[in-house]
Amino acid sequence: MYPEEMVAPMRAELTTIGVTELRTGAEAQTALADESGTALYFINSVCGCAAGSARPGLALALKGDVKPDRCYTVFAGQDPDATAAVREKVLGFPPSSPSAALFKDGQLVAMIERHQLQGNSPEGVAAIFQQAFAAATP
């Protein structure tokens, strides 16, 4: 685990734009229990692609007209129980961070993996998120 003072700005990059942070397994379980509508779970990371494109790309995507009803984040390597709770819902996908899982009415409809985010600009990442959001919205 990294010192909290090091990751606090990385957490804030998402929470200041309205993404709800889940720090414990119980918080994640409560969020996951609400299966209504659409919900995005972003698995945050200290990885360079998270800082360089994933977090800024998500921020850009959330400025669009189509977005999930709820947006959450867990921090891999920092909040292990919360991260594990989200990853239990996306079995079949290797654990990676950053990554994101989009659910509609409790069903996984899109999994955005690290390999899709790496090497993309924030605008490219935003387009990936926006395409997933649009596919999950009638």
ABEGO torsion letter per residue (X at the ends): XBBAAAAAAAAAAAAAAGBBBBABAAAAAAAAABABEBBBBBBBBABAAAAAAAAAAAAAAAABABBBABBBBBBBGABAAAAAAAAAAABGBBBBOBBBBBBBGGBBABBBBAAAABGBBAAAAAAAAAAAAAAABX
